[in-house]
Amino acid sequence: MKRLLIIGCGDVARRTLPLLLSHYRVFALVRRPESFAALREQGVVPILGDLDSYSSLSRLAGLADAVLHFAPPPAQGNTDSRTRNLLRALSQHHVPQQLVYISTSGVYGDCSGAWIDETRTCNATSPRAQRRVDAEKQIRYWAKSHRVNACILRVPGIYAMDRLPVQRIQQGSPAIVAAEDGYTNHIHADDLARIACAALRHGKPCRIYHASDDQPMKMGDYFDAVADAFGLARVSRISHAAAQQVLSPSLLSFINESGRLDNRRLSTELKVKLIYPTLAALLAQL
């Protein structure tokens, strides 16, 4: 049985486990020993290590045939030192045959609501997105140098029944007036897990895929749909200029990046049929 290594074993990574454990012996890099028991119960072999410390990653050398890299970059700077440490560790001895990296659609910056396919030039404006661009470049260079089949999933906002902005709506944080609002893209966490597994089977070397559902939405419309489904009052609307003064920098980084992701490669190349092609498909369960 082939061996697969998960880097960044959070919510979406754990959703991949039912799809992987019958095909791979699964290992996971874990920073805290207290996480070991839960992973072992799920059939995963935990490996203690920290991407911020290269010396702790020695056990990764030659360990895996395939890697799912879910871990985010550091919180500061314009480069991803964590991915650099990971690739350096994986380069020792036997290198994996495959690697799938979970990136972000934020690498495109603001596209003024235009439709975007995977050939669009990156124009990251936030440090968060610039770190992702750096990680992508590292992975593609490393993959070509070591002849590894590595592909990149550019992921927008992730939702699930327990990952909807209900609390934000209850707090009354405003949205942008419709005329000035930007487009955002989304993907259900279960579908993202399935896409990551499909990339292991069908992903092409150094290929980029939009891991997005079929319906880009204006952010205010997204909040309104969730509010209506939960029987909550819709949030107020303010101008784009006013939002720059009252909303958090993390939320503004999404509001200021308007674009619509073309996801046709999901079905044509990765053979994925989405369970939740739209947000409405999930909200209908309520």
VMD Tcl script that draws the C-alpha trace (Angstrom):
set ca {
  {0.00 0.00 0.00}
  {1.30 3.44 -0.91}
  {2.08 5.95 1.82}
  {0.52 9.40 1.92}
  {1.62 12.30 4.11}
  {-0.79 15.07 5.16}
  {0.72 18.43 6.06}
  {-1.74 20.60 7.97}
  {-4.27 18.14 9.36}
  {-7.17 20.53 9.94}
  {-10.86 20.30 9.11}
  {-10.62 19.79 5.35}
  {-7.69 17.39 5.63}
  {-9.65 15.25 8.08}
  {-12.56 15.17 5.63}
  {-10.24 13.47 3.12}
  {-9.52 10.54 5.45}
  {-12.56 8.37 4.58}
  {-11.57 8.73 0.93}
  {-7.89 7.92 1.47}
  {-7.56 5.23 4.11}
  {-8.63 2.37 1.85}
  {-5.97 3.33 -0.71}
  {-3.05 4.66 1.36}
  {-1.30 4.23 4.64}
  {-1.81 7.78 5.89}
  {0.69 9.78 7.96}
  {0.12 13.30 9.30}
  {2.61 15.91 10.49}
  {1.43 17.16 13.89}
  {2.87 19.92 16.08}
  {1.28 18.83 19.37}
  {1.41 15.31 20.89}
  {-2.07 15.76 22.36}
  {-3.48 15.38 18.83}
  {-1.99 11.91 18.42}
  {-4.78 9.87 20.03}
  {-7.59 11.28 17.89}
  {-5.62 10.73 14.69}
  {-4.72 7.17 15.63}
  {-8.40 6.44 16.25}
  {-9.07 7.55 12.68}
  {-6.37 5.25 11.33}
  {-3.67 7.88 10.82}
  {-0.03 7.59 11.90}
  {0.99 10.91 13.53}
  {4.49 12.31 13.02}
  {5.68 14.96 15.47}
  {7.20 17.99 13.76}
  {6.88 21.72 13.17}
  {7.17 23.39 9.76}
  {8.74 26.39 11.47}
  {11.67 24.20 12.58}
  {13.48 22.38 9.79}
  {15.43 20.23 12.27}
  {12.14 18.69 13.48}
  {11.25 17.40 10.00}
  {13.96 14.77 9.55}
  {11.45 11.90 9.81}
  {9.71 13.11 6.63}
  {12.66 12.18 4.42}
  {11.73 9.26 2.19}
  {8.50 8.67 4.12}
  {5.75 9.20 1.57}
  {4.83 8.42 -2.00}
  {2.34 11.30 -2.07}
  {1.81 14.51 -0.09}
  {-1.26 16.65 0.56}
  {0.00 20.06 1.66}
  {-2.79 21.94 3.47}
  {-0.62 23.99 5.84}
  {-0.87 27.80 5.62}
  {2.19 30.06 5.33}
  {3.50 32.01 8.33}
  {1.39 34.94 9.50}
  {4.02 37.53 8.52}
  {6.36 38.33 5.65}
  {6.12 37.90 1.89}
  {7.62 34.41 1.65}
  {6.57 30.98 2.87}
  {9.38 29.60 5.00}
  {7.20 26.65 6.03}
  {6.91 25.35 2.49}
  {10.64 25.91 2.03}
  {11.39 23.77 5.09}
  {8.96 21.08 3.95}
  {10.39 20.81 0.43}
  {13.91 20.71 1.81}
  {12.97 17.82 4.10}
  {11.13 15.95 1.32}
  {14.17 16.30 -0.95}
  {16.29 14.05 1.24}
  {16.51 10.43 0.02}
  {13.42 9.19 -1.86}
  {11.23 12.11 -3.01}
  {7.45 11.65 -3.25}
  {5.91 10.95 -6.62}
  {3.01 13.37 -6.13}
  {2.24 16.55 -4.23}
  {-1.01 18.54 -4.07}
  {-0.81 22.05 -2.64}
  {-3.84 23.92 -1.32}
  {-3.33 27.57 -2.29}
  {-5.76 30.51 -2.47}
  {-7.64 32.35 -5.18}
  {-6.36 35.54 -3.53}
  {-3.22 35.26 -5.66}
  {-5.09 37.05 -8.46}
  {-5.74 40.22 -6.46}
  {-8.62 42.43 -7.56}
  {-9.94 41.52 -11.02}
  {-12.89 43.96 -10.96}
  {-15.44 41.14 -11.15}
  {-14.03 39.59 -14.33}
  {-14.19 35.87 -15.06}
  {-10.82 34.25 -14.32}
  {-9.36 31.02 -15.62}
  {-6.17 29.34 -14.43}
  {-4.00 31.14 -17.00}
  {-4.63 34.52 -15.38}
  {-1.45 36.24 -14.20}
  {-1.07 36.49 -10.44}
  {-1.35 39.99 -9.02}
  {-1.37 39.45 -5.26}
  {-1.68 42.68 -3.31}
  {-2.06 41.47 0.28}
  {0.87 39.93 2.19}
  {-1.37 36.91 2.83}
  {-1.70 36.26 -0.90}
  {1.93 37.14 -1.66}
  {3.05 34.37 0.67}
  {0.87 31.95 -1.27}
  {2.38 33.07 -4.58}
  {5.81 32.42 -3.12}
  {4.76 28.93 -2.01}
  {3.39 28.13 -5.46}
  {6.63 29.22 -7.13}
  {8.68 27.12 -4.72}
  {6.57 24.04 -5.36}
  {6.60 24.33 -9.13}
  {10.37 24.84 -9.23}
  {10.94 21.95 -6.81}
  {8.58 19.66 -8.71}
  {10.29 20.32 -12.04}
  {13.74 19.87 -10.49}
  {12.82 16.53 -8.86}
  {10.36 15.30 -11.49}
  {7.46 15.24 -9.07}
  {3.85 15.39 -10.26}
  {2.77 18.45 -8.26}
  {-0.43 20.37 -8.86}
  {-1.93 23.42 -7.18}
  {-5.52 23.97 -6.06}
  {-6.47 27.63 -5.82}
  {-9.19 27.74 -3.20}
  {-11.69 30.54 -2.39}
  {-13.80 30.85 0.78}
  {-14.60 27.48 2.36}
  {-18.06 26.82 3.78}
  {-19.93 23.97 5.45}
  {-22.91 23.80 7.76}
  {-20.61 24.62 10.69}
  {-18.56 27.14 8.69}
  {-21.18 29.71 7.71}
  {-20.99 33.41 8.76}
  {-23.90 33.12 11.19}
  {-22.08 34.80 14.08}
  {-20.93 37.68 11.88}
  {-24.52 38.24 10.76}
  {-25.79 38.10 14.34}
  {-23.21 40.72 15.29}
  {-24.53 42.98 12.54}
  {-21.21 43.60 10.79}
  {-22.20 45.47 7.59}
  {-21.85 44.42 3.97}
  {-21.23 46.55 0.89}
  {-24.04 48.20 -1.06}
  {-24.95 46.08 -4.09}
  {-23.76 48.61 -6.68}
  {-20.23 48.64 -5.20}
  {-20.04 45.05 -3.96}
  {-17.49 42.61 -5.32}
  {-17.77 38.98 -6.37}
  {-16.53 36.21 -4.09}
  {-16.19 32.51 -4.73}
  {-16.82 29.57 -2.43}
  {-16.40 25.81 -2.06}
  {-17.94 23.36 0.38}
  {-15.38 21.70 2.67}
  {-16.54 18.21 1.65}
  {-16.18 19.06 -2.03}
  {-12.72 20.51 -1.42}
  {-11.68 17.26 0.26}
  {-12.95 15.32 -2.75}
  {-11.14 17.67 -5.14}
  {-7.84 17.18 -3.28}
  {-8.21 13.41 -3.57}
  {-9.15 13.70 -7.25}
  {-6.00 15.76 -7.84}
  {-3.96 12.82 -6.54}
  {-5.58 10.58 -9.16}
  {-5.95 12.88 -12.14}
  {-3.89 16.04 -11.56}
  {-1.38 16.95 -14.25}
  {2.20 18.01 -13.44}
  {2.51 21.68 -12.42}
  {-1.13 22.21 -13.31}
  {-3.35 24.74 -11.54}
  {-7.01 24.07 -10.76}
  {-9.73 26.32 -9.39}
  {-11.32 24.46 -6.47}
  {-14.51 26.50 -6.58}
  {-18.23 25.81 -6.85}
  {-20.38 26.82 -9.81}
  {-21.84 30.09 -8.51}
  {-19.75 33.18 -7.73}
  {-21.76 35.53 -5.55}
  {-21.52 39.10 -4.43}
  {-20.50 39.03 -0.79}
  {-23.59 40.85 0.43}
  {-25.81 38.37 -1.41}
  {-23.92 35.54 0.28}
  {-24.62 37.04 3.71}
  {-28.27 37.65 2.81}
  {-28.75 34.04 1.69}
  {-27.33 32.72 4.95}
  {-29.37 35.19 7.02}
  {-32.59 34.20 5.25}
  {-31.89 30.48 5.67}
  {-31.36 30.87 9.43}
  {-34.21 33.32 9.94}
  {-31.88 36.18 10.86}
  {-32.13 39.86 10.04}
  {-30.08 40.85 7.03}
  {-27.05 43.03 7.76}
  {-27.01 46.68 6.81}
  {-25.19 47.90 3.70}
  {-22.54 50.63 3.56}
  {-20.38 52.12 0.83}
  {-17.11 50.55 -0.20}
  {-15.26 53.62 1.05}
  {-16.93 53.43 4.45}
  {-16.10 49.75 4.73}
  {-12.39 50.54 4.56}
  {-12.79 52.43 7.85}
  {-14.90 49.99 9.88}
  {-14.19 46.43 8.73}
  {-11.25 44.28 9.83}
  {-8.14 44.05 7.60}
  {-8.69 40.30 7.11}
  {-12.24 40.82 5.83}
  {-11.19 43.77 3.68}
  {-8.56 41.61 1.98}
  {-11.44 39.50 0.61}
  {-13.81 42.39 -0.09}
  {-11.14 44.18 -2.13}
  {-10.49 41.13 -4.36}
  {-13.42 40.83 -6.77}
  {-13.38 38.12 -9.43}
  {-15.32 35.09 -10.68}
  {-13.50 31.76 -10.92}
  {-13.94 29.54 -13.98}
  {-13.94 25.98 -12.60}
  {-14.30 23.92 -15.79}
  {-11.04 22.04 -15.23}
  {-12.62 20.38 -12.18}
  {-15.00 18.35 -14.32}
  {-12.98 18.03 -17.53}
  {-9.62 17.09 -15.99}
  {-10.16 16.08 -12.36}
  {-13.47 14.30 -13.10}
  {-15.16 15.92 -10.08}
  {-18.94 16.27 -9.83}
  {-19.68 18.66 -6.98}
  {-22.03 17.60 -4.19}
  {-22.72 21.27 -3.49}
  {-22.50 23.15 -6.81}
  {-24.06 26.22 -5.17}
  {-24.50 27.60 -1.67}
  {-28.25 27.09 -2.11}
  {-27.69 23.32 -2.34}
  {-26.41 23.37 1.24}
  {-28.89 25.89 2.62}
  {-31.77 23.82 1.21}
  {-30.92 21.21 3.86}
  {-32.12 23.64 6.51}
}
mol new
graphics top color blue
foreach p $ca { graphics top sphere $p radius 0.5 }
foreach p [lrange $ca 0 end-1] q [lrange $ca 1 end] { graphics top cylinder $p $q radius 0.2 }
display resetview
